[in-house]
Amino acid sequence: MTNYLDFEKPLAEIEGKAEELRAMARAGEGVDVEEEAGALDRKADAMLRDLYKTLTPWRKCQVARHPDRPHCRDYIKALFSEYTPLAGDRNFADDHAVMGGLARLDGRPLVVIGHEKGNDTKSRIERNFGMARPEGYRKAIRLMEMADKFGLPVVSLVDTPGAYPGKGAEERGQSEAIARSTEKCLQIGVPLVSVIIGEGGSGGAVAFATANRLAMLEHSIYSVISPEGCASILWKDAEKMREAAEALRLTAQDLTRLGVADRVIEEPLGGAHRAREKTIASVGKAIESMLSELDGKSPKKLIQDRRDKFLNMGSKGLAA
């Protein structure tokens, strides 16, 4: 069953009518509906193209948060072989919002780390909706240190509304853990590439995405704060999230112009959730391409490359 976003309701109505007609035919009611259903399909396709031709930043936020988008677990299962997960931070606990381990991508050994939101009520609660606690960031640090020790590239898949802001997380050093993870990203002498596959929220995303190369899916977002949070602070009104989304410059297209993202990965018409396998394959090709760009660079050069990227960030595209 397709989950439709608010702005897709007219599309839902047309696609629903086409499905009703085909259901009648399957029920053996002796009605030839294919011509009428085909006309509805063409109308739906035209409407879908029109809706996604010029998505506003707020609508991109909605698409980035779509519950049916492929999540970290889906990418790891489809793209990586010999995946061996590592658990725990060797200090407090294992954070299920962060998954990672050793794997191979097209035969290349590496370490993969990512946020996992879950795909149903039970798994979303277990994964804390992709909001990592301090032990999640300390697990990531442990993985990056291992990668650095054995000369393995690191791939991070970012999809989080932000780090978990609960009392226990703060008591266990949430801000310090995020800072240490960001610092570790800057320190390791191996290639680090990152892909924003959905939401890239605040320091919780930066802690994984401080990379040599950063790619964003076409309808993903990356921002210092959510539009709702920004609107609540600036205007004391969370309903002004549309204006906030516009001002935050959080889309993949804006961030590429500003030098924050290095490339945009095209999504299928209607978003990643409408053609999951195609999206996952595109992300895999982008990861391989980014890793190839970094092949042969010395640890010193990789560290300097990362440092220069962040020092130069925002120096272009400011007038856009």
Secondary structure, DSSP 4 states (H G I P E B T S, - for coil): -PPPPGGGHHHHHHHHHHHHHHHHHHTT-----HHHHHHHHHHHHHHHHHHHHT--HHHHHHHHT-TTS--HHHHHHHHEEEEEE----SSS---TTEEEEEEEETTEEEEEEEE---SSHHHHHHTGGG---HHHHHHHHHHHHHHHHHT--EEEEEEES-S---HHHHHTTHHHHHHHHHHHHHH-SS-EEEEEEEEEEHHHHHHHH--SEEEEETT-EEESS-HHHHHHHHTS-GGGHHHHHHHHT-BHHHHHHTTS-SEEEPPPTT-GGGSHHHHHHHHHHHHHHHHHHHTT--HHHHHHHHHHHHHSTTSSSTT-
